[in-house]
Amino acid sequence: MYKIQFIFITLFLLLFLFGEASAELAYIDPATNLSVLDQVTSMFAGKVKSWQNIIQSAAERLFWTLVLISMVWTFGMMLLRKADIGDFFAEFTRFIIFTGFYFWLLTNAVSGHNIAGTIIASMQQLGNSAAGLPGNTSYSSIMNTGVLIWNQATSNLTLMQPIDSLIAIIISLIILIVIAVIAVNMLLLLISSWVLLYAGIFFLGFGGARWTSDIAINYFKTVLGVGIQLFVMLLIVGIGSDLLSSFYAKMGKNVLNYEELAVMLIFTIAFFVLISRLPLLLAGIITG
């Protein structure tokens, strides 16, 4: 009997410490009004933006190198076949338009008109609006319900019902872990979009030649694919957050109701599977 109580107390302490660590992820700093996850995102975005000048300079060098090679090959072949002046000016016009268009894409991808950044931001805003989420969605907000469920479970522990309390704690812990993984997946997707925006500028340098211009177009297709993933993920999160909140409201203080906890657990697992698969499925329409 004493061994069972000792094991129960030990598990309680470990789970309580884990709950404190998880709650820190959802903590909002009053000075910045940002959660820990949002602060990580902001700091990462600031660091990634510092890559722009270096990578864009390298992309421009690659671009003009390919332009020179393409120009020598194109007009060299015209000289060899002794093309007339009309063909020369027609080809020269096409060459100038092609080169100017891809150089405009290179210089305006993340600066100037910020084409790539606008694609990501537009899809994110569309997802927020359709799902009824705030304009600046906090990616740790989805953890709030999980933390509330956990706190409810730990605050209602009783040594009078050690087995029931332990089962409720374990189910609540699994729910919290699944929700934390969902929040981290959202964070990783957002960070991936920042890396793609600024590190991917280099691939726009391949737009300097017709033979490699598809690589530059694929950059924008990939950006749109990531935007679609953010859009779909926000739609699913909007539904999931509402349902989790309603489940928590129905649960109330009775965390020993295993039926309600089991329903919530099954929903969070289904929620995680949807978050993992559905965005990639729809983004495949763009990227193939």
Residue pairs with C-beta under 8 A, 6 or more apart in sequence:
4 162
5 159
5 162
8 159
8 162
8 165
8 166
11 166
11 169
12 154
12 157
12 169
15 154
15 169
15 173
16 154
18 173
19 147
19 150
19 151
19 154
19 176
22 143
22 146
22 147
22 150
22 176
22 180
23 147
23 150
23 151
24 36
25 35
25 36
25 37
25 140
25 143
25 180
25 183
26 35
26 36
26 140
26 141
26 143
26 144
26 147
27 35
27 36
28 34
28 35
28 138
29 35
29 39
32 39
34 42
34 138
35 138
35 139
35 140
35 141
36 140
37 138
37 139
37 140
37 143
37 183
37 187
38 138
38 139
38 140
40 187
41 139
41 187
41 190
41 191
44 191
44 194
45 194
48 194
48 195
48 197
48 198
48 199
49 198
51 198
51 199
52 110
52 111
52 198
52 201
55 198
55 199
55 201
55 202
56 106
56 107
56 111
56 201
58 202
58 205
59 106
59 201
59 202
59 203
59 204
59 205
60 106
60 205
61 205
62 202
62 205
62 206
62 208
63 102
63 103
63 106
63 204
63 205
63 206
63 207
63 208
64 208
65 208
66 205
66 206
66 207
66 208
66 209
66 212
67 99
67 208
67 209
69 209
70 95
70 208
70 209
70 210
70 211
71 95
74 91
74 95
75 88
75 91
75 92
78 87
78 88
78 91
83 91
98 210
98 213
99 208
102 204
102 207
102 208
102 213
102 216
103 207
103 208
105 115
105 204
105 207
105 216
105 220
106 201
106 204
106 205
106 207
106 216
108 114
108 115
109 115
109 116
109 197
109 201
109 204
109 219
110 116
110 117
110 197
110 198
110 201
115 220
116 196
116 197
116 200
116 219
116 220
116 223
117 197
119 220
119 223
119 224
119 227
120 193
120 197
120 223
120 226
120 227
120 230
122 227
123 224
123 227
123 228
123 230
123 231
124 137
124 227
124 230
124 231
124 234
125 135
126 231
127 133
127 230
127 231
127 232
127 233
127 234
127 235
127 238
128 134
128 135
128 137
128 234
130 234
130 235
130 238
131 234
131 235
131 237
131 238
131 239
132 238
133 234
133 237
133 238
133 241
137 234
137 237
139 183
139 186
139 187
139 190
140 183
141 241
142 179
142 182
142 183
142 186
142 237
142 240
142 241
142 244
143 176
143 179
143 180
143 183
145 179
145 241
145 244
145 245
145 248
146 175
146 176
146 178
146 179
146 180
146 244
147 176
148 248
149 172
149 175
149 176
149 248
149 251
149 255
149 264
150 172
150 173
150 175
150 176
152 172
152 248
152 251
152 253
152 255
153 168
153 169
153 172
153 255
154 169
154 172
156 165
156 168
156 253
156 255
156 256
157 165
157 169
158 165
159 165
161 256
164 256
165 256
167 258
168 255
168 256
168 258
168 261
171 258
171 261
171 262
171 265
172 255
172 261
174 265
175 261
175 264
175 265
175 268
178 265
178 268
178 269
178 271
178 272
179 244
179 268
181 272
182 237
182 240
182 268
182 271
182 272
182 275
185 233
185 275
185 276
186 233
186 237
186 275
189 226
189 229
189 230
189 233
189 279
190 230
192 226
193 223
193 226
193 227
193 230
196 222
196 223
196 226
197 223
200 219
200 222
200 223
203 215
203 216
203 218
203 219
204 216
204 219
205 216
206 212
206 213
206 215
206 216
207 213
207 215
207 216
207 217
221 286
221 287
222 287
224 286
225 283
225 284
225 286
225 287
226 283
228 279
228 282
228 283
228 285
228 286
229 279
229 280
229 282
229 283
230 279
232 278
232 279
232 282
232 283
233 275
233 279
236 271
236 274
236 275
236 278
236 279
237 275
240 267
240 271
240 274
240 275
243 267
244 264
244 267
244 268
244 271
247 260
247 263
247 264
247 267
248 264
250 260
251 257
251 260
251 261
251 264
254 260
255 261
